[in-house]
């Protein structure tokens, strides 16, 4: 084989191996780390496995925030103005978390129909609305 | 009146950049003196225009001209003067102006320091850059005019700059990032001109290299500052979130690193010509794509720019025009690509090929994960998903490992023929000794060893020794080391230090959420944390509740202040973390909620070696800047 063709062959093999490896990595990593987003209505209608990590969101209902006095437990209700979902969380809430503001949480459903959040997403602008929630509100109007 | 002058100047910039984007090309292709315009003078004139326009916007901020809509949305009478100045690029419209300014500055740099005797080629580069600037000016004027007025009754006071942006690091971070992004315009314009003129690969690669290196340096600094700012300002101690906007900067960074490595091979050996051209195009494309993703608001991101689909479509249009245009030229022009040298499997060329392959596949995988929610939404008819940080970590790890292993031996490889691998046993032994030494130090410092960090710590030792040995081997004296090897040594050492920082901080970090009343203390890691007292503080445009916390390791104690600030105009709440920085660790505490009376929740963290991440990034930036400047002066 002449040297030029040989070096093209090397390059081709390297590209092939690299891309195959990457594709395999991407597919396997993606299938494990993809979190679907559900509105309170969708959660009510769909039958969601309690072991699956999902994201939920909506507006924080006014007067629904209950903070414990001696622990970091907090619960609040999110609404899409059709259905509601009670969220339980243990931890410090982001600064921009407030009543009547949009919120997105990540976690899973529990047997009693509430949601156990492991993460409450913080946005650093008070006017900002997570796109998921904005879309939700548009469609329910 | 003054904002209108700024507006008119911006319009003249638009018109002139259109002329600059067309006439020189007409002159080159018709060979007619009639269309000739002096590009040097025009580039300076364009720069003066955009600079004046920008200064007028700065002025409007400084004098609190709230009749300008952009000023009224992003400033306030009570905002400290320095932040009024920095608020100019605090949101979308001003950022764009700064972006055009940065592109123009790079263009001047290229026009004045480029030594090519080929005037047609130089003015073609100029022309293509002008076309991009024209598109940006058009975009600014039509969708995001910073000089728009609120008339006849302007508001008496502005809405204020987003409080989390009222910070020194923030004021420097966007300009650096914009200079990084916009610098990629030059390699792009050079690549297109090189195709049109079928330039010799060695020549155009040499033209392109310094600008690619410098853009990469600015991108590195911009990204690192952003990471540092997020670490202390967002209040929760993370340094990288895999947020779409971070990925939007990371992807062009990866491609610019790939590009300048590929250009080394192109300039020295005349290989990878087509590849370097495609990389130049795509590095620029991803910098535009990042803007599109961030500005259109179609992805959930911590960066809250106004959500405006119209803007998104406009940027997509610009992107499509330049990418399709340049790829069309690429497919039409027959780029003769017979390598002048052949190379073996163990040659430097092949090393660069692997380096590029890894960087590009990594970039594509990260980009894919970033835009996958959009793809998914499109194919499932509106179902929304997010791709979590673990996806990106799973992808990054094997590629970073391979890149690091390659980096350790890369500097030893020689051009063309088989390299000698006699250095290998020594490198392995030395890396293992350094690896063991680091483990001992970590054990002494933190009483613990984590298996998960071993691979990355070894990588640090490997890159470190691979870089140091080769520099020592050259046996250069101090001065010629600085001249010849300093840039690459700094950059590669920077990567080693960054790797160590990431390795340690991701395994050894401790965090805990606690509840304390004044005078309570709690044991955490090797520290005793004492909540001393709370205090009310009045700032220039905020009031805050603050807590004084003392960290004590038994022999020394140190007080930090953490605050819960309420900014007055907007009522927005921010958390200011209290951080004690040491060489080997940061002690980090941030105030949470007031549970009752004087009882507060806190999040406390120990972040070992976190500073090393930014220190490493700084070295990388210095190294690539040195390499870039050196090459500008040489040509």
Interface residues (C-beta under 8 A of the other chain):
Chain A: X3 X4 X6 X7 X10 X11 X14 X15 X18 X19 X21 X22 X25 X26 X28 X29 X30 X32 X33 X34 X35 X36 X37 X55 X67 X68 X69 X70 X71 X72 X91 X92 X93 X95 X96 X104 X121 X122 X123 X124 X125 X126 X127 X128 X129 X130 X131 X132 X134 X135
Chain B: X162 X164 X234 X235 X236 X297 X298 X299 X300 X302 X304 X307 X338 X339 X342 X343 X344 X345 X349 X350 X353 X354 X357 X358 X361 X362 X364 X365 X368 X369 X372 X376 X382 X383 X384 X385 X386 X387 X388 X389 X390 X391 X394 X395 X398 X513 X515 X564 X570 X571 X572 X573 X574 X575 X592 X593 X595 X596 X599 X601 X603
